[in-house]
Amino acid sequence: MPIQIGDKAPDFTLKDTDGNDISLRELRKDGSAVLLFFPLAFTSVCTDEMCHVRDNMKLYQSFNANVAGISVDSFFTLKEFKKSQNINFPLLSDFNKEVSAAYNTIYEDFFGMKGVSKRSAFVVGADGLVKHLEILEDAGKLPDFDSIAESISDK
């Protein structure tokens, strides 16, 4: 069943680019968690998305929101991507595709690849409830960053 605004967000623990476990609970400990699922590291639109967030990190921090990028790439690949783009927030590997499936944000077929994350944005409040969600079918589009900002500024 698809996740709706107001639903309890599925909890998870994933590896970051250093191989450390990061949980949703940890991401939302200070306030909201902004979860940005993206198809593949080093692709043009994914790079644009992650760099946009990097360049606007002060906005997220001003609302005590912790951001995490999530893809099905290995944490080794994500480590190089993070380094090459100077990403200033955690990138998490959903290599086994379990979290993408739990959030109903996975392509059956993405240019012949099975189980790639759809570009999606979720805001999960400190209470664990989904405050914003956007699942894009067109991987060439970026999430609505204004709506994300609005949902994290809503107290």
C-alpha positions in Angstrom: 0.0 0.0 0.0 1.5 3.4 -1.0 2.6 5.7 1.8 0.3 8.8 2.4 0.9 12.1 4.2 0.2 11.5 7.9 1.4 7.8 7.8 4.1 6.6 10.0 7.3 6.4 7.9 8.9 3.0 7.5 12.0 2.9 9.8 15.3 1.8 8.3 19.0 1.6 8.8 21.3 2.0 5.9 25.1 2.3 5.4 26.6 5.7 4.7 29.7 6.4 2.6 32.0 5.4 5.4 30.1 2.1 6.1 28.4 3.4 9.2 24.8 2.6 10.0 22.4 5.6 9.8 18.8 5.1 10.9 15.7 7.2 10.1 15.3 7.6 13.9 18.8 9.2 14.0 18.0 11.5 11.1 14.9 12.8 12.7 16.3 13.2 16.2 16.7 17.0 16.0 13.6 17.7 13.9 12.6 16.7 10.4 14.3 14.2 8.1 14.4 15.0 4.4 14.8 11.8 2.4 15.8 12.2 -1.2 15.8 9.0 -3.2 17.7 9.3 -6.4 18.2 6.9 -9.3 22.0 6.7 -9.8 25.1 8.5 -8.7 27.1 10.4 -11.3 24.2 11.0 -13.6 23.4 14.5 -14.6 20.1 15.1 -13.0 21.1 13.3 -9.8 24.2 15.4 -9.6 22.2 18.6 -10.1 19.7 17.5 -7.4 22.4 16.7 -4.8 24.4 19.8 -5.6 21.3 22.0 -5.3 20.7 20.6 -1.8 24.4 21.0 -0.9 24.3 24.6 -2.0 21.2 25.3 0.1 22.1 23.3 3.2 21.8 26.4 5.5 18.1 26.5 4.8 17.7 22.9 6.0 19.9 23.5 9.0 17.9 26.6 9.9 14.9 24.4 10.4 16.8 21.6 12.2 16.2 19.3 9.2 18.7 16.5 8.5 19.0 15.6 4.8 20.0 12.2 3.4 20.3 11.1 -0.2 19.4 7.5 -0.8 20.2 5.4 -3.9 20.7 1.7 -4.8 24.3 2.4 -5.6 26.9 0.7 -3.3 28.3 2.8 -0.5 31.7 2.6 -2.3 30.2 4.3 -5.3 28.4 6.9 -3.2 31.6 7.7 -1.3 33.3 8.7 -4.6 30.2 10.6 -5.7 30.1 12.5 -2.4 33.8 13.3 -2.6 33.7 14.4 -6.2 30.8 16.8 -5.6 31.7 17.9 -2.1 28.3 16.8 -0.8 27.8 18.0 2.8 25.1 15.6 3.9 24.9 11.8 4.2 24.4 9.6 1.1 23.0 6.2 2.1 23.2 3.0 0.1 20.0 1.0 -0.4 21.9 -1.6 -2.4 19.5 -4.3 -1.4 16.5 -2.1 -2.4 14.5 -2.8 0.7 14.0 0.8 1.8 13.1 1.9 -1.8 10.6 -0.9 -1.9 9.2 0.0 1.6 8.7 3.6 0.4 7.1 2.4 -2.8 9.7 4.3 -4.9 11.3 1.8 -7.1 11.3 1.3 -10.9 10.5 -2.1 -12.2 12.6 -1.2 -15.3 14.9 1.8 -15.6 16.6 1.7 -19.0 16.9 -2.1 -18.6 18.0 -2.0 -15.0 15.7 -3.6 -12.4 15.0 -2.0 -9.1 16.4 1.5 -9.4 15.1 4.1 -7.0 12.7 6.7 -8.4 13.5 10.3 -7.8 11.5 10.9 -4.7 11.3 13.3 -1.7 9.9 12.6 1.7 9.9 14.8 4.8 9.5 12.9 8.0 8.7 14.8 11.1 10.3 14.3 14.5 7.2 12.3 15.4 7.9 9.8 12.6 5.0 10.9 10.4 5.3 11.7 6.7 4.7 15.5 6.2 5.6 15.7 2.5 6.0 13.2 -0.3 6.7 13.4 -3.9 7.4 10.4 -6.2 8.4 11.4 -9.7 7.9 9.0 -12.6 10.1 11.1 -14.8 13.7 10.8 -13.6 14.6 13.9 -15.6 12.6 16.2 -13.2 13.7 17.5 -9.9 11.6 17.5 -6.7 9.7 20.6 -5.7 12.3 22.1 -3.4 9.9 25.0 -2.4 7.3 22.4 -1.2 10.0 20.6 0.8 11.1 23.8 2.4 7.5 24.7 3.2 7.0 21.3 4.9 10.1 21.6 7.1 9.3 25.2 8.1 5.8 24.1 9.2 6.0 23.6 13.0 
